[in-house]
Amino acid sequence: DHFLEVDTYVHCWESLGKILSGDATDGILCKIGMPVMHKTVRYNCSVYCLDRKILLLRPKMFLAQDGNYRESRYFAPWQKGAMLEECILPDEIRHLTGQNVCPFGYAALDCLDTCVGEEACEELWTPNSPHIMLALDGVEIIANGSGSHHQLRKLQTRLDLIISATTKSGGVYLYANQQGCDGSRLYFDGSALIAANGTLLSQGSQFSPNDVEVVCATVDLEEVRSYRGSVMSRSNQASSLKEALPRVKASIQLCHGSMELSVKPTAGCPVYVEPPMEEIAKGPAMWMWDYLRRSGARGFFVALSGGADSGSVVTIVGSMCQTLLKHVDSGDFRVREQIASVLKCKPEEIPKTHKELANEILHTTYMGTVNSSTSTRKLAKDIASEIGAYHLDATIDPIVKALETVFTALTGKSPKFGSKGGSPPEDLALQNIQARSRMVLAYMLASLLPWVRGKNGWLLVVATGNVDEGLRGYLTKYDCSSGDLNPIGSISKVDLKCFLYWAADNLGYPSLRQIVEAPPTAELRPIEDSASGLHTQTDEADMGMSYEELGVFGRLRKISRHGPVSMFRSLAHEWAHLGAAEVARKVKHFFRMYAINRHKMTTITPAYHAENYSPDDNRFDHRQFLYPFNFPRQFAQIDRLVGLIEAKEAAKKIRSLSQTNAN
């Protein structure tokens, strides 16, 4: 909503003025993104500058309205088509450039030897993308300054769109993408690239701790002209255009002379897309690093349980430390300065190894109770040691007992676990008080551990809940799913398990294999098998569904936009082997639990956005948090459908039996 503030526009013009007052645009055609108010309407614009002058203000025509984006809340799309108007420039820009007005609208830039046009961010993803019209009207270079966030397995789609655009229409495509955390749940994963005639020429890195990365390529525009001219269907469409784009003159020659033979065009390069497990290792890690260095905190605190979720979180921090030290070892002075800034030390004093860096940044504590097993305690200690974290081992039974004592003094009642004869509410309350006590202690430790170690600052508390548990509501409100940020809050349990196997082999943390092979358990009820010291309480038994099933429910609910009835219809085919009645039971159980627990999403910790079925209530999943948990109409319809399916199956069996008897 800062785009609704006048200050934002004033500061943007000030920043543009600073750029124009220097030599950044001397002999370089620059495209700079900023909001502009034109005729009292707010537009999301690109500002084209050359030689300290503004050539064109090009407003965005198609706005991002889906998922995480609400552009029309702030901006209007340019809907006047291919035309130009005059935009009055602010005083400070007039004094700098000597221009009172500049062109505003949808146009292309005619350079001395080629033509440049624009496709802005979301416009690439639309069915009738501007690059089609631009290419048909002779624009040879298309620039796209984008803000496309990272999501698991998304980069391939982005690359396909760009390469397909230049395969079909020819031309050069310059794609620059925002890089880093924007102060919210999104991480923008760079991957700037240059493509021409369906071939990738240059591709930037996807996950980098640096704010800026530059990719370069040399392109022979004669190849573009030859490529386009060889496709007669494209030439026929181009020659039949009824309306030409307005042109703005740009007094710059972008090409070398025709007799210049010393400049070699860039050869094509293979497309590289990080495998999903590496995306988990690197994307959330760089998001956390951006968050840490911009927040002013000195490090992270994680309540390390010895389970897969908290194990994934500390592994991501370990991956972050490994990535940072690799950049330092390669001579990246910017990353060295970033680390020094976080640790409040001189650049030459930063840690020499990733384990030493982890010991400075990552603080973990195992918060055990009488219900905790010796195996999870050991696993927590082992993985903390392998990563290099500063680790403590605590017993929180005195905290839990004190709260139970207060409750008994207040009410005269002493709650019991179910295995000791207690009711379900007693059992649940006794589990939750353990979980909530951990959050309180976590924040105390985050505030004071730097002081304990003789250092200044404070720590960010990192939450450890995954997307499936948030969707199902299988978490205690204000337990270790609560914190300041959460790197795994929209990553599925299935992906996290695969990630832990990958990290055990590729990051050098072998204890992760033991963690992922242990049955997931909250360890909040008494250990029933005292001889083995192992828990019989497991997450999937408590939830009444498997994590694989939860992933299916989540994708159908959000990505496929299914309610209870349409989800049942879909799964009645996909899970036909279970029988209609069992499918109905599973679907109704999921929606009942989802409805009962949806309120937890209103206070869920801000999480890295990695999956399109995230239940994040704040920015992404705009559904109410109060439902009639029994869904009377929907469940009744499901029951009717089950009856119809079973009746048809019974009739089919009777016909089959009759035919058998007849034979």
C-alpha positions in Angstrom: 0.0 0.0 0.0 3.0 2.3 -0.1 2.1 2.8 -3.7 -0.9 4.7 -2.5 1.4 7.2 -0.7 2.5 10.4 -2.4 5.9 10.0 -0.7 6.6 6.9 -2.8 6.2 8.9 -6.1 8.2 11.8 -4.8 11.1 9.6 -3.7 11.0 7.7 -7.0 11.4 11.0 -9.0 14.2 11.9 -6.6 16.0 8.7 -7.3 15.5 9.0 -11.0 16.9 12.6 -10.8 20.0 11.2 -9.0 20.5 8.7 -11.8 20.1 11.4 -14.5 22.4 13.8 -12.8 25.3 11.3 -13.1 26.9 9.6 -16.1 24.9 6.3 -15.8 22.9 7.0 -18.9 25.7 8.6 -21.0 25.7 6.6 -24.2 23.6 3.8 -22.7 19.9 3.3 -23.3 18.5 2.6 -19.8 15.1 1.2 -18.7 14.2 2.0 -15.1 11.0 0.8 -13.4 9.0 3.2 -11.2 5.4 4.3 -10.4 4.2 7.4 -12.2 1.1 9.5 -11.8 -0.2 10.7 -15.1 -3.4 12.8 -15.4 -4.1 11.9 -11.7 -4.0 8.1 -12.5 -1.3 5.9 -11.0 0.6 3.7 -13.5 3.3 1.1 -13.2 5.8 2.4 -15.7 9.2 1.9 -17.3 11.2 5.0 -17.8 13.5 4.9 -20.9 16.5 7.3 -20.5 19.5 8.2 -22.7 22.2 10.8 -22.3 20.5 12.3 -19.2 17.2 12.7 -20.9 13.9 10.9 -20.6 12.8 9.4 -23.9 9.6 7.6 -23.0 7.3 6.6 -20.0 5.8 3.3 -20.9 2.9 2.2 -18.7 2.1 -1.4 -18.0 -0.9 -2.7 -19.9 -1.7 -6.0 -18.1 -1.4 -6.2 -14.3 -0.7 -9.1 -12.1 -3.9 -10.0 -10.2 -3.4 -13.6 -9.2 -1.9 -15.4 -6.2 0.4 -13.0 -4.3 -0.3 -10.0 -6.5 -2.9 -7.2 -6.3 -1.5 -4.6 -8.7 -4.9 -3.1 -9.5 -5.2 -2.1 -5.9 -2.5 0.5 -6.7 -2.3 1.0 -10.4 -4.6 1.3 -13.5 -3.6 -0.6 -16.6 -2.9 1.4 -19.8 -6.0 0.7 -21.9 -5.6 3.3 -24.7 -3.6 1.1 -26.9 -0.8 2.2 -29.3 -0.8 5.9 -28.7 1.2 8.6 -27.0 0.3 11.5 -24.7 2.4 14.2 -23.2 3.3 13.8 -19.5 4.2 16.8 -17.5 7.5 16.3 -15.6 8.2 17.4 -12.0 10.1 20.6 -11.4 13.3 18.8 -10.3 13.4 16.7 -13.4 12.7 19.7 -15.6 15.6 21.6 -14.1 17.9 18.6 -14.6 16.9 17.6 -18.2 15.6 20.8 -19.7 12.4 18.9 -20.6 9.0 20.1 -19.6 7.2 17.1 -20.9 8.0 13.6 -22.3 6.0 11.0 -24.3 3.7 8.7 -22.2 2.1 5.6 -23.7 2.6 2.4 -25.6 5.3 2.9 -28.2 8.7 1.6 -29.4 12.0 3.3 -29.5 13.6 3.8 -33.0 17.4 3.8 -32.5 19.7 4.7 -35.4 20.1 1.0 -36.4 17.4 -1.0 -34.7 14.1 -0.8 -32.8 13.6 -1.5 -29.1 10.2 -2.3 -27.4 9.0 -3.5 -24.1 7.0 -6.4 -22.5 6.5 -5.8 -18.8 6.5 -8.7 -16.3 3.0 -10.1 -16.3 2.5 -9.2 -20.0 4.8 -12.1 -20.9 2.4 -14.5 -19.2 -0.8 -13.3 -21.0 -2.3 -15.2 -24.0 -2.0 -12.2 -26.4 1.4 -11.0 -25.2 2.7 -7.7 -26.5 5.8 -9.4 -27.9 3.6 -10.7 -30.7 2.6 -7.3 -31.9 6.0 -5.8 -31.3 7.7 -8.5 -33.4 5.2 -8.1 -36.2 5.8 -4.4 -36.3 9.5 -4.7 -36.7 10.7 -4.4 -33.1 14.0 -6.4 -33.0 14.9 -6.1 -29.3 12.3 -6.6 -26.5 13.2 -5.7 -22.9 11.3 -7.1 -20.0 12.0 -5.8 -16.5 10.2 -8.3 -14.3 9.3 -9.0 -10.7 8.8 -12.8 -10.9 9.0 -14.6 -7.5 10.6 -18.0 -6.9 8.4 -21.0 -6.6 9.5 -24.6 -6.7 9.7 -25.9 -10.3 8.6 -22.5 -11.7 11.8 -21.3 -13.5 11.4 -23.9 -16.3 8.0 -22.3 -17.2 9.5 -18.8 -17.3 12.3 -20.0 -19.6 9.9 -21.8 -21.8 7.8 -18.7 -22.3 10.7 -16.5 -23.3 12.4 -19.0 -25.5 9.1 -19.9 -27.1 8.4 -16.2 -27.8 11.7 -15.7 -29.7 11.3 -19.1 -31.5 7.9 -18.1 -32.8 8.5 -14.4 -33.5 12.2 -14.1 -33.8 14.1 -11.3 -32.2 16.2 -10.6 -29.1 14.7 -10.9 -25.7 16.4 -9.2 -22.7 14.9 -10.4 -19.4 15.9 -8.8 -16.1 14.3 -10.1 -12.9 14.2 -8.7 -9.4 16.7 -10.5 -7.1 16.3 -11.0 -3.3 13.7 -10.6 -0.6 11.3 -7.7 -1.1 10.5 -7.5 2.6 7.6 -10.0 2.5 7.0 -13.7 1.9 8.4 -13.6 -1.6 11.9 -14.2 -2.8 12.7 -13.1 -6.3 15.2 -15.4 -7.9 17.0 -13.4 -10.5 17.9 -15.7 -13.5 18.3 -12.7 -15.8 18.8 -13.9 -19.4 19.3 -13.0 -23.0 17.7 -15.1 -25.8 17.6 -14.7 -29.5 15.7 -16.6 -32.2 14.8 -19.4 -29.8 18.3 -19.9 -28.4 19.4 -19.0 -24.9 22.6 -16.9 -25.1 23.3 -16.0 -21.5 21.7 -16.9 -18.1 22.3 -15.4 -14.7 22.3 -17.3 -11.4 19.0 -18.1 -9.7 20.0 -17.7 -6.1 22.7 -15.2 -5.1 23.4 -13.2 -2.0 24.3 -10.2 -4.2 21.7 -7.6 -4.9 22.8 -7.0 -8.5 24.0 -9.4 -11.2 24.7 -8.4 -14.8 24.5 -10.8 -17.8 25.9 -9.9 -21.3 25.7 -11.2 -24.8 26.6 -10.0 -28.3 23.9 -10.6 -30.9 24.0 -10.2 -34.7 20.8 -8.5 -35.6 21.2 -9.6 -39.2 20.5 -13.1 -38.0 17.2 -11.8 -36.5 16.2 -10.2 -39.8 17.1 -13.3 -41.7 15.3 -15.5 -39.3 12.1 -13.5 -39.4 12.2 -13.0 -43.2 12.5 -16.8 -43.8 9.1 -17.4 -42.2 6.5 -16.3 -44.8 3.5 -16.8 -42.6 5.0 -14.4 -40.1 5.8 -11.9 -43.0 2.2 -12.1 -44.2 0.9 -11.3 -40.8 3.3 -8.4 -40.4 2.5 -6.9 -43.8 -1.3 -7.0 -42.9 -1.0 -5.0 -39.7 -3.6 -2.2 -39.8 -2.0 -0.1 -37.0 1.6 0.6 -36.4 3.1 1.4 -33.0 4.1 5.0 -32.4 7.9 5.5 -32.5 10.0 7.6 -30.3 13.4 8.6 -31.7 16.5 7.5 -29.8 19.8 9.0 -31.0 22.0 6.0 -30.3 23.6 3.3 -32.4 23.4 0.0 -30.7 25.4 -2.1 -33.2 29.0 -2.1 -34.4 29.6 -1.1 -38.0 28.9 -3.6 -40.7 32.7 -3.8 -41.5 33.6 -4.6 -37.9 34.7 -8.3 -37.8 36.5 -8.4 -34.5 33.3 -8.7 -32.4 32.1 -12.2 -32.2 28.4 -13.0 -31.6 27.7 -15.0 -28.4 27.1 -18.7 -28.9 24.1 -20.4 -27.5 24.3 -22.0 -24.0 22.3 -24.8 -22.4 19.3 -23.9 -20.2 20.0 -24.6 -16.5 17.3 -25.2 -14.0 18.1 -26.1 -10.4 16.6 -29.4 -9.3 13.8 -29.0 -6.7 15.9 -30.2 -3.8 18.6 -27.6 -4.6 15.9 -25.0 -4.9 14.8 -25.8 -1.3 18.5 -25.6 -0.2 19.2 -22.3 -1.8 16.0 -20.3 -2.2 14.8 -20.1 1.4 18.5 -19.8 2.5 19.0 -16.6 0.5 15.6 -15.3 1.6 16.7 -15.9 5.3 20.0 -14.2 4.6 18.3 -11.1 3.1 15.9 -11.1 6.0 18.7 -11.3 8.6 20.9 -8.6 7.2 18.1 -6.2 6.7 16.4 -6.8 10.0 19.4 -5.8 12.1 19.4 -9.1 14.0 22.6 -11.0 14.8 21.4 -14.5 13.9 18.7 -17.2 14.2 17.2 -19.3 17.0 15.6 -22.6 16.2 13.9 -24.9 18.7 15.5 -28.1 17.4 13.4 -31.2 18.1 15.3 -33.8 16.3 12.5 -34.2 13.8 12.2 -33.6 10.0 10.8 -30.0 10.1 13.2 -28.4 12.5 16.0 -30.5 10.9 15.0 -29.0 7.5 15.2 -25.5 8.9 18.7 -25.8 10.4 19.8 -27.5 7.2 18.7 -24.5 5.2 20.7 -22.3 7.5 23.6 -24.6 7.1 23.2 -24.4 3.3 23.1 -20.6 3.6 26.4 -20.5 5.5 28.0 -22.8 2.9 26.8 -20.6 0.0 28.1 -17.4 1.7 31.6 -18.8 2.4 31.8 -20.1 -1.2 31.2 -16.5 -2.4 33.8 -15.2 0.1 36.4 -17.8 -1.0 35.8 -16.8 -4.6 36.8 -13.2 -3.8 33.3 -11.7 -3.5 34.0 -8.7 -1.3 30.3 -7.6 -1.2 29.3 -10.9 0.6 32.3 -10.5 2.9 31.0 -7.1 3.9 27.5 -8.4 4.4 28.7 -11.0 6.8 30.8 -8.4 8.7 27.8 -6.1 8.9 25.7 -8.9 10.5 28.4 -10.0 12.9 29.4 -6.5 13.8 33.1 -7.2 13.0 35.7 -6.1 10.4 35.6 -7.8 7.0 39.0 -9.5 7.7 37.6 -10.9 11.0 34.7 -12.9 9.6 34.7 -16.8 10.1 36.9 -18.8 7.8 34.7 -21.9 7.5 31.0 -22.4 7.1 30.8 -24.3 10.4 32.4 -21.4 12.2 29.9 -19.0 10.5 27.0 -21.3 11.5 28.3 -21.2 15.1 28.1 -17.4 15.1 24.7 -17.2 13.4 22.7 -20.3 14.3 21.5 -21.0 17.9 19.6 -24.1 18.6 18.1 -25.7 21.7 16.5 -29.1 22.3 13.5 -28.5 24.7 12.8 -31.9 26.1 10.2 -33.1 28.5 9.5 -36.4 30.3 7.7 -37.4 27.1 10.7 -36.9 24.9 12.7 -39.8 23.6 16.5 -40.3 23.9 16.7 -40.8 20.1 15.4 -37.3 19.2 17.6 -35.7 21.8 20.6 -37.4 20.3 19.6 -36.6 16.7 19.2 -32.9 17.6 22.6 -32.8 19.1 24.2 -34.6 16.2 22.7 -32.4 13.4 23.6 -29.3 15.3 27.2 -30.5 15.6 27.4 -31.3 11.9 26.2 -27.9 10.9 28.2 -26.1 13.5 25.4 -24.5 15.5 25.6 -23.2 19.0 23.5 -25.8 20.7 21.9 -26.2 24.2 19.9 -29.1 25.7 17.1 -28.1 28.0 14.5 -29.8 30.1 11.2 -27.8 30.3 9.3 -30.1 32.7 9.6 -27.4 35.5 7.8 -24.9 33.3 5.1 -27.3 32.3 4.6 -28.5 35.9 4.4 -24.9 37.2 1.6 -24.2 34.8 -0.3 -27.3 35.7 0.1 -26.4 39.4 -1.4 -23.0 38.8 -4.3 -24.5 36.9 -5.0 -27.0 39.7 -4.8 -24.3 42.4 -7.2 -22.2 40.3 -9.8 -24.9 39.5 -9.2 -27.7 41.9 -8.9 -30.1 39.0 -5.9 -32.1 37.8 -6.0 -33.0 34.0 -4.7 -36.4 32.9 -3.5 -37.8 29.6 -5.8 -40.1 27.7 -3.5 -43.1 28.5 -3.9 -42.3 32.2 -7.7 -42.1 32.0 -8.2 -38.5 31.0 -10.7 -37.2 28.5 -9.8 -35.9 25.0 -9.9 -32.2 26.1 -7.5 -33.0 29.0 -5.2 -34.9 26.8 -5.1 -32.2 24.2 -4.6 -29.4 26.8 -1.6 -31.3 28.4 0.0 -31.7 24.9 -0.5 -28.0 24.0 0.9 -26.6 27.2 4.2 -28.3 26.5 4.3 -27.0 22.9 3.4 -23.4 24.0 6.0 -23.4 26.7 8.6 -24.0 24.1 7.6 -20.9 22.2 7.9 -18.7 25.3 11.3 -20.1 26.2 12.4 -19.7 22.5 11.8 -16.0 22.6 13.6 -15.6 25.9 16.6 -17.4 24.5 16.5 -15.4 21.3 16.7 -12.2 23.3 19.4 -13.3 25.7 21.7 -15.9 24.0 23.9 -13.2 22.4 24.3 -11.6 25.8 25.1 -15.0 27.3 27.9 -15.4 24.7 29.3 -12.0 25.4 28.0 -10.5 22.1 25.6 -7.7 21.2 22.2 -8.0 19.4 19.3 -10.4 19.3 18.1 -13.4 17.3 15.3 -14.0 15.0 13.1 -16.9 16.1 12.6 -19.3 13.1 9.3 -21.3 13.0 9.3 -24.9 11.9 5.9 -25.8 10.6 5.4 -27.2 7.0 2.7 -26.3 4.6 0.7 -29.6 5.1 0.5 -29.2 8.8 -0.7 -25.6 8.4 -3.3 -26.7 5.9 -4.6 -29.5 8.1 -4.2 -27.4 11.3 -2.0 -30.1 12.9 -0.1 -27.6 15.0 -0.6 -25.9 18.3 -1.4 -22.2 18.0 1.6 -20.3 19.4 4.0 -23.3 19.6 7.2 -23.7 17.5 5.2 -23.1 14.4 5.2 -19.5 15.7 8.2 -17.2 15.2 9.5 -14.3 13.2 9.9 -16.1 9.9 9.5 -19.6 8.5 11.6 -20.9 5.6 9.5 -24.2 5.2 6.0 -22.9 5.8 4.9 -23.5 2.2 7.0 -26.6 1.5 5.3 -30.0 1.6 6.4 -32.8 4.0 7.0 -35.0 1.0 9.4 -32.5 -0.5 11.1 -31.9 2.8 11.8 -35.6 3.2 13.4 -35.8 -0.2 15.3 -32.6 0.6 16.8 -34.2 3.8 18.0 -37.3 1.9 19.6 -35.0 -0.7 21.2 -32.8 2.0 22.6 -35.8 3.8 24.5 -36.7 0.7 25.3 -33.3 -0.8 25.7 -30.9 2.2 27.6 -33.3 4.5 25.0 -33.7 7.2 24.7 -37.6 7.5 22.4 -37.4 10.6 19.6 -36.2 8.4 19.2 -39.7 7.0 18.3 -41.0 10.5 16.0 -38.1 11.1 14.0 -38.6 7.9 13.7 -42.3 8.4 12.3 -42.0 11.9 8.4 -41.8 12.1 7.3 -38.2 12.5 6.1 -37.7 16.1 5.2 -34.7 18.3 6.4 -36.5 21.4 3.7 -34.8 23.5 2.1 -37.8 25.1 3.7 -40.3 27.6 6.0 -42.9 26.1 3.9 -46.0 26.2 6.8 -48.5 25.5 9.2 -47.5 28.3 11.4 -50.5 27.6 12.3 -49.3 24.1 12.1 -45.6 24.9 10.3 -45.1 21.6 7.0 -43.3 20.9 3.9 -44.9 19.6 2.4 -41.5 19.0 2.9 -40.6 15.3 1.8 -37.5 13.3 -0.1 -39.4 10.6 -2.1 -41.4 13.1 -3.0 -38.2 15.0 -4.0 -36.4 11.8 -6.0 -39.3 10.4 -4.4 -39.0 7.0 -0.9 -39.4 5.4 1.3 -36.6 4.3 1.0 -37.8 0.8 -2.8 -37.5 1.0 -2.5 -34.1 2.5 -0.5 -32.9 -0.5 -3.2 -34.2 -2.8 -6.0 -32.4 -0.8 -3.9 -29.2 -0.7 -3.3 -29.1 -4.5 -7.0 -29.9 -5.3 -8.3 -27.3 -2.8 -6.1 -24.4 -4.0 -4.5 -25.0 -7.4 -7.5 -26.9 -8.8 -10.0 -24.7 -6.9 -12.1 -27.7 -5.6 -14.6 -27.5 -2.8 -15.7 -30.7 -0.9 -18.0 -32.0 -3.7 -15.7 -31.4 -6.7 -12.8 -32.8 -4.7 -14.8 -35.9 -4.0 -15.8 -36.2 -7.7 -12.1 -36.0 -8.7 -10.8 -38.4 -6.1 -13.6 -40.9 -6.6 -11.9 -41.6 -9.9 -8.2 -41.2 -8.8 -8.7 -43.3 -5.7 -11.3 -45.7 -7.1 -9.5 -48.6 -5.6 -10.5 -47.4 -2.1 -14.2 -47.4 -2.7 -16.5 -44.4 -2.8 -17.4 -44.5 0.8 -13.8 -44.5 2.0 -12.9 -41.6 -0.4 -15.9 -39.7 1.0 -14.8 -40.3 4.5 -11.3 -39.0 3.8 -12.5 -35.9 2.0 -15.0 -35.1 4.7 -12.4 -35.6 7.4 -10.0 -33.3 5.6 -12.5 -30.5 5.2 -13.8 -30.9 8.8 -10.3 -30.6 10.2 -9.5 -27.7 7.7 -12.6 -25.8 8.9 -12.0 -26.3 12.6 -8.3 -25.2 12.3 -8.5 -22.5 9.7 -8.4 -19.8 12.3 -4.7 -20.7 13.0 -3.8 -19.3 9.6 -4.7 -15.8 10.7 -1.7 -15.8 13.0 0.6 -18.1 11.2 4.3 -17.0 10.9 5.3 -15.3 7.7 6.6 -18.1 5.5 8.8 -18.3 2.4 6.3 -18.8 -0.5 7.4 -21.9 -2.3 4.1 -23.8 -3.3 0.9 -22.7 -5.0 -1.2 -24.6 -2.5 0.0 -22.5 0.5 -2.8 -21.8 3.0 -1.3 -18.4 4.0 -4.2 -16.3 5.0 -2.3 -12.9 4.7 -1.4 -12.5 1.1 -2.2 -15.6 -0.8 -5.2 -17.7 0.3 -8.1 -15.3 0.8 -10.7 -17.5 2.3 -12.7 -17.0 5.5 -11.4 -18.4 8.8 -14.8 -19.4 10.2 -16.7 -22.3 8.5 -19.7 -24.5 9.5 -17.3 -27.4 10.2 -19.9 -30.1 9.2 -20.5 -28.5 5.7 -24.2 -29.7 5.7 -25.0 -29.1 2.1 -21.7 -30.3 0.6 -21.4 -33.4 2.8 -25.1 -34.4 2.1 -24.4 -34.1 -1.6 -21.3 -36.3 -1.3 -23.4 -38.9 0.6 -25.9 -38.9 -2.3 -23.1 -39.3 -4.8 -21.7 -42.2 -2.8 -25.2 -43.8 -2.9 -25.4 -43.4 -6.6 -21.9 -44.9 -7.2 -22.6 -47.9 -4.9 -26.0 -48.5 -6.5 -24.4 -48.6 -9.9 -21.6 -50.9 -8.7 -24.2 -53.2 -7.1 -26.3 -53.3 -10.3 -23.1 -54.0 -12.3 -22.3 -57.0 -10.0 -25.9 -58.3 -10.4 -25.7 -58.1 -14.2 -22.3 -59.8 -14.1 -23.6 -62.6 -11.8 -26.7 -63.1 -14.0 -24.5 -63.4 -17.1 -22.3 -65.9 -15.4 -25.3 -68.0 -14.3 -26.7 -67.8 -17.8 -23.5 -69.1 -19.3 
